[in-house]
Amino acid sequence: MVNCDARAWRVTFSAVQNLTQTLVVIDSSRLQGIHLGQISDYVAMVGWVDVDVDANLEDAPSILRLFTAPPSNPPEGPTEWDRAFLSALYRTDQRSALQRGQIARTMVDEIAR
């Protein structure tokens, strides 16, 4: 197999993995106090992004913390942080090895506005 898109550049990947389908499994025993809208927003977010749902987001105000936030204060839906993340993710080149840094800078710029 020949990769016709390969480049002689050190900060890009010559192949990028794309998601075409997502399967989300939710443990119903963890749904206490969570409404359908929150679940839908969470599923949409993890479906759009290849995200490690076990990653430590610390105190990031994100729907991705729906199952890790204190039970008395779960996010109601997608937050400004989530919108900035998705916007930055889809505006960066997936082939770039610098993508994470670019996403972080773009998010800071968007949230600071």
N, C-alpha and C positions, 0 to 999 in steps of 0.2 A: 504494500500500500504506500502510495506517495502522497505527502502532504504538500499540495501546490501553494498553500497559503503561508508556508514557513518563511520567516524573516530572519535575517542575520542581525538581530537586535537583542540586547540583553535584558531589556525591561519589558518585554512582551512575551506572552505565551503563544506558542504556535497552534495550540489546540485549546478549545474552551468547551466545557461541559454545559449543555443546555437541558433544562427541565422540560419535559413534554407532558408529564403526568405527575400528580401528587396524591398520595394516600395519607390522610390524617386520621389517626386513631385517638379518640379521647376517652379516658377512663370516666365513666358516668358517676363513679363515687366521688369524683373531685368537682362536681358541678354545683354543689351547694352554694346558694347565694349568687350564682352567675346566671344572667339571662341570655336568651337566644341571640340577641343582637351582639352581645360581647363575644359569644362563641363564634358567630358568623364572621365578625371582624378578625378574630384570632386566626381562624381557619384561612381566611383570605390572605392574611399577612404571611403565614407560613407556607401557603401555596404559591405565592408570588416570588418568594425569596427562598433560596437554599440556605436556611438558617439552622444553626445548632440550637434547638429548643432548650437544651440543658446549659447553654452558655450563661455565665454570670453577668447579667446586665446591671448588677448593683442597684442603683436607684434611678436608672433611666426611665423616664416617663413614657412607657410603651405598652401597647396592647400585648406585646410579647411577654409581659410580666403577669399576664392574667392569672396564671397558675402558681406564680411565685411571690406576688405582692401579698402584703398582709391581707387576710380575708376580709377585714373591715374596710379596706380601701382599694378594691380592684379597679383598674382603668375602665371607664364606661365605654370606650370605643377607641378608634385610632386617634392618636395624639399628634400634636405639632411635630414631635420628634419622629413619629412613624411616617408622617407625610414627607418630612425633610429627608429621611432615610431612603424612602422609595424614590423620591425625585432625584436624589444624588446617585443612587444605584443605577437608575435607568439612563442617566446622562453621562456615565463614565464608560470607558472602553473596557469590556470584560477581559480583553487580552492583556491589559496592562498589569504588570506586576506591582504597580504603584496604586492600584485601584482603591485599596482600603484607605490609604492616606488621602486620596482625592475625595472619597466619600465623606470622610471625617471633616475635611476642610469645607466642603460644600455645605454639609449639614450645619456647621458652626455659622457660616455666612447666612444661610437661610433662616436659622432660628434667631440670629441676632437682629435681623431686619425688623 
